[in-house]
């Protein structure tokens, strides 16, 4: 028992050893829902190569940006720097015209909601997990967020509805159901900026359609930074940013990038080819 506990205690000790990011002495308020990266360089450790190298990007309030690129190109790192999971090594990240290092962590959390592929559900009911987005919300607001994310359809199939217990980490629900709850939680937060990282990855067609439809409704209402591989999601973006080896290789509207015959056009061709794949039957 002691040997078994050792590993868990080591993990807890490592967690407590992590130093929190510094809070500003005189916090500033973001002015709007814009986001900007100025000459951003970032590496996870001194001994590791840079993940982002000289990235300059401005995202206007209410616009939708789709980040596209191969695995390891820096898409997720870029999104998490906006939410200040880490501080840049060089350059600056601005939210609402203010460097994120000058915004208090609590204020930044109210400015940005997040839907990531590895969302975690807490032990409790479906309603409890949605309400975590804004604990002081009304029942009507909770139901509206659940409806927009398609959680009401999930709850209707369960005997206890929204009071159904999700289990540790959401173990009693499918991946698609957990993702819908994560989206509802982000919607309830009502933050003007939403980061969406691979929200439809590994989901079935029904769940993909629900989440894509939710993003479509939010266009123009919130600033959306979306990492996606689904053509339907990428195509409805105002601007597409193609990352390659930590740099912005291409940027423009979907139509302009299709015509340029560059990396995005290659991405489209690959996706269209993949949709045409079939598993051949065994020959007699």
C-alpha positions as CSV (number, residue, x, y, z in Angstrom):
1,X,0.0,0.0,0.0
2,X,2.8,2.4,0.8
3,X,4.6,1.7,-2.4
4,X,1.3,2.2,-4.3
5,X,0.7,5.5,-2.6
6,X,4.3,6.7,-3.3
7,X,3.5,7.3,-7.0
8,X,0.4,9.3,-6.2
9,X,2.2,11.4,-3.6
10,X,5.0,12.2,-6.0
11,X,2.4,13.4,-8.6
12,X,0.8,15.6,-5.9
13,X,4.2,17.0,-4.9
14,X,5.0,17.8,-8.5
15,X,1.7,19.6,-8.9
16,X,2.3,21.8,-5.8
17,X,5.9,22.5,-7.0
18,X,4.6,24.3,-10.1
19,X,4.9,28.1,-9.8
20,X,1.8,30.0,-10.7
21,X,2.1,32.7,-13.3
22,X,2.6,36.2,-11.8
23,X,-0.5,38.4,-11.2
24,X,-0.3,42.1,-12.2
25,X,0.0,44.7,-9.4
26,X,-2.3,47.0,-11.2
27,X,-4.6,44.9,-13.4
28,X,-6.0,46.5,-16.6
29,X,-9.4,45.9,-18.2
30,X,-9.7,44.5,-21.8
31,X,-11.3,47.1,-24.1
32,X,-13.1,44.8,-26.5
33,X,-13.2,41.2,-27.8
34,X,-10.2,41.4,-30.1
35,X,-7.1,39.2,-29.8
36,X,-3.6,39.9,-31.1
37,X,-0.3,38.2,-31.2
38,X,2.8,40.3,-31.8
39,X,6.1,38.6,-32.8
40,X,5.3,35.7,-30.5
41,X,8.0,33.1,-29.9
42,X,7.4,30.2,-27.5
43,X,9.1,27.0,-26.4
44,X,8.0,24.7,-23.6
45,X,11.5,24.3,-22.1
46,X,14.9,25.9,-22.7
47,X,16.3,22.7,-24.1
48,X,13.4,22.3,-26.6
49,X,12.9,23.9,-30.0
50,X,10.5,26.8,-30.5
51,X,6.9,25.8,-31.1
52,X,6.0,29.2,-32.3
53,X,8.4,31.5,-34.2
54,X,7.6,35.1,-34.9
55,X,3.8,34.8,-35.1
56,X,1.9,38.0,-35.9
57,X,-1.9,37.7,-35.9
58,X,-4.8,40.1,-35.2
59,X,-8.4,38.7,-34.7
60,X,-11.1,41.3,-34.9
61,X,-14.0,41.4,-32.4
62,X,-16.9,39.1,-33.5
63,X,-14.9,37.4,-36.3
64,X,-14.2,33.7,-36.7
65,X,-10.7,32.4,-37.3
66,X,-9.9,28.8,-38.2
67,X,-6.5,27.5,-37.4
68,X,-5.3,24.8,-39.8
69,X,-2.1,22.9,-40.0
70,X,-0.4,19.6,-39.5
71,X,0.0,18.0,-36.1
72,X,2.8,19.9,-34.2
73,X,2.5,23.0,-36.3
74,X,1.6,25.1,-33.2
75,X,-2.2,25.4,-33.4
76,X,-3.0,24.3,-29.9
77,X,-0.1,26.2,-28.4
78,X,-1.3,29.4,-30.0
79,X,-4.8,29.0,-28.6
80,X,-3.6,28.3,-25.1
81,X,-1.2,31.3,-25.1
82,X,-4.3,33.4,-25.8
83,X,-5.9,32.0,-22.6
84,X,-2.5,32.5,-20.8
85,X,-1.8,28.9,-20.0
86,X,1.8,30.0,-20.4
87,X,3.7,33.2,-20.9
88,X,5.5,33.9,-24.2
89,X,9.3,33.8,-24.4
90,X,9.3,36.8,-26.7
91,X,6.7,39.2,-28.0
92,X,3.2,39.7,-26.5
93,X,-0.3,38.4,-26.6
94,X,-3.1,41.0,-26.3
95,X,-6.7,40.5,-25.4
96,X,-8.9,43.5,-25.9
97,X,-5.8,45.6,-26.6
98,X,-4.2,44.7,-23.3
99,X,-1.2,42.4,-22.7
100,X,-2.6,39.2,-21.0
101,X,0.1,39.6,-18.4
102,X,-1.6,42.9,-17.3
103,X,-5.0,41.3,-16.9
104,X,-5.9,39.4,-13.7
105,X,-6.5,35.7,-14.1
106,X,-10.1,35.9,-12.9
107,X,-10.8,38.7,-15.4
108,X,-9.2,36.8,-18.2
109,X,-11.3,33.7,-17.4
110,X,-14.5,35.9,-17.8
111,X,-13.2,37.2,-21.1
112,X,-12.4,33.8,-22.6
113,X,-14.3,30.5,-22.6
114,X,-12.6,27.3,-23.8
115,X,-13.7,24.0,-25.4
116,X,-10.8,21.6,-25.8
117,X,-10.7,18.0,-27.0
118,X,-9.8,16.7,-23.6
119,X,-12.5,18.5,-21.5
120,X,-12.9,17.1,-18.0
121,X,-16.2,16.6,-16.3
122,X,-16.4,16.7,-12.5
123,X,-18.2,14.2,-10.3
124,X,-21.8,15.3,-10.0
125,X,-24.8,15.8,-12.3
126,X,-25.0,17.0,-15.9
127,X,-26.5,20.2,-14.6
128,X,-23.7,20.7,-12.0
129,X,-21.1,20.4,-14.8
130,X,-22.8,22.9,-17.0
131,X,-23.4,25.3,-14.1
132,X,-19.6,25.3,-13.5
133,X,-19.4,27.8,-16.4
134,X,-21.3,30.3,-14.3
135,X,-22.4,29.2,-10.8
136,X,-24.8,32.1,-10.3
137,X,-26.8,31.4,-13.5
138,X,-30.6,30.9,-13.4
139,X,-32.3,27.7,-14.3
140,X,-33.6,29.3,-17.5
141,X,-30.1,30.3,-18.5
142,X,-28.8,26.8,-17.8
143,X,-31.6,25.3,-19.9
144,X,-30.9,27.7,-22.8
145,X,-27.2,26.7,-22.8
146,X,-28.1,23.0,-22.6
147,X,-30.5,23.4,-25.5
148,X,-28.0,25.3,-27.7
149,X,-25.4,22.6,-27.2
150,X,-27.8,19.7,-27.7
151,X,-27.5,18.5,-24.1
152,X,-31.3,18.6,-23.8
153,X,-31.5,15.8,-26.3
154,X,-29.0,13.8,-24.3
155,X,-30.9,14.4,-21.0
156,X,-34.3,13.5,-22.6
157,X,-32.9,9.9,-23.1
158,X,-31.9,9.6,-19.4
159,X,-34.3,8.7,-16.6
160,X,-33.0,11.5,-14.4
161,X,-32.5,14.1,-17.1
162,X,-30.1,16.9,-16.3
163,X,-29.8,15.5,-12.7
164,X,-28.1,12.3,-14.1
165,X,-24.8,11.7,-12.4
166,X,-21.9,11.7,-14.9
167,X,-19.4,9.6,-12.9
168,X,-15.8,10.3,-12.3
169,X,-14.4,12.3,-15.3
170,X,-17.8,11.7,-17.1
171,X,-17.2,8.0,-17.3
172,X,-20.9,7.2,-17.6
173,X,-21.3,9.3,-20.7
174,X,-20.0,8.9,-24.3
175,X,-17.3,11.1,-25.7
176,X,-19.9,13.1,-27.8
177,X,-22.1,13.6,-24.7
178,X,-19.2,14.9,-22.7
179,X,-18.2,17.3,-25.5
180,X,-21.8,18.6,-25.7
181,X,-21.7,19.3,-21.9
182,X,-18.3,21.1,-22.3
183,X,-19.8,23.3,-25.1
184,X,-22.9,24.1,-22.9
185,X,-20.5,25.1,-20.0
186,X,-18.6,27.4,-22.3
187,X,-21.8,29.0,-23.7
188,X,-23.1,29.6,-20.1
189,X,-19.9,31.4,-19.3
190,X,-21.0,33.9,-21.9
191,X,-17.5,35.1,-22.5
192,X,-17.0,37.4,-25.6
193,X,-14.1,35.2,-26.8
194,X,-14.3,31.4,-27.3
195,X,-11.4,29.1,-28.1
196,X,-12.4,25.8,-29.6
197,X,-9.7,23.2,-30.1
198,X,-10.7,20.1,-32.1
199,X,-14.2,20.1,-30.7
200,X,-15.6,17.7,-33.3
201,X,-12.6,15.4,-33.3
202,X,-13.5,11.7,-33.1
203,X,-17.2,12.5,-32.8
204,X,-20.0,10.8,-34.7
205,X,-22.0,12.6,-37.4
206,X,-24.8,13.7,-35.1
207,X,-22.5,15.2,-32.5
208,X,-20.4,16.9,-35.2
209,X,-23.6,18.5,-36.6
210,X,-24.7,19.8,-33.2
211,X,-21.4,21.5,-32.4
212,X,-20.9,22.9,-35.9
213,X,-24.4,24.3,-35.8
214,X,-23.6,25.9,-32.4
215,X,-20.5,27.6,-33.8
216,X,-22.5,28.8,-36.8
217,X,-25.0,30.5,-34.5
218,X,-22.2,32.2,-32.6
219,X,-20.6,33.7,-35.7
220,X,-20.7,37.5,-35.4
221,X,-21.8,37.3,-31.7
222,X,-18.5,36.2,-30.3
223,X,-14.8,36.2,-31.3
224,X,-14.2,32.5,-32.3
225,X,-10.8,31.0,-32.6
226,X,-11.4,27.4,-33.9
227,X,-8.9,24.6,-34.5
228,X,-10.8,22.1,-36.7
229,X,-10.3,19.5,-39.4
230,X,-13.9,19.3,-40.4
231,X,-14.4,21.1,-43.8
232,X,-17.8,22.3,-42.8
233,X,-16.4,24.1,-39.8
234,X,-13.3,25.5,-41.5
235,X,-15.3,26.8,-44.5
236,X,-17.6,29.0,-42.5
237,X,-14.6,31.0,-41.0
238,X,-14.1,34.6,-41.9
239,X,-10.3,34.0,-42.1
240,X,-8.2,30.9,-42.2
241,X,-4.7,30.8,-40.8
242,X,-2.5,28.0,-41.9
243,X,0.4,27.2,-39.6
244,X,3.5,25.3,-40.6
245,X,6.5,24.7,-38.3
246,X,5.4,27.4,-35.9
247,X,4.9,30.1,-38.5
248,X,1.9,31.5,-40.4
249,X,2.4,30.1,-43.9
250,X,-0.9,31.4,-45.3
251,X,-3.8,33.6,-44.2
252,X,-7.0,34.7,-46.0
253,X,-10.6,34.0,-46.7
254,X,-11.6,30.4,-47.6
255,X,-12.3,31.5,-51.2
256,X,-9.0,33.3,-51.6
257,X,-7.0,30.4,-50.2
258,X,-8.8,27.9,-52.3
259,X,-7.7,29.8,-55.4
260,X,-4.1,30.3,-54.3
261,X,-3.3,26.5,-54.7
262,X,-1.2,26.6,-51.6
263,X,-1.2,24.6,-48.4
264,X,-4.9,25.1,-47.7
265,X,-5.8,24.0,-51.2
266,X,-3.7,20.8,-50.5
267,X,-5.6,20.4,-47.2
268,X,-8.9,20.5,-49.1
269,X,-7.8,18.0,-51.7
270,X,-6.6,15.6,-48.9
271,X,-9.9,15.9,-47.1
272,X,-12.0,15.4,-50.2
273,X,-9.9,12.3,-51.1
274,X,-10.3,10.9,-47.6
275,X,-14.1,11.3,-47.8
276,X,-14.1,9.1,-50.9
277,X,-12.2,6.2,-49.2
278,X,-14.0,2.9,-49.0
279,X,-13.0,-0.4,-47.5
280,X,-13.0,-2.9,-50.3
281,X,-14.6,-6.2,-49.7
282,X,-12.7,-9.4,-49.8
283,X,-12.3,-11.0,-53.2
284,X,-13.6,-14.4,-53.8
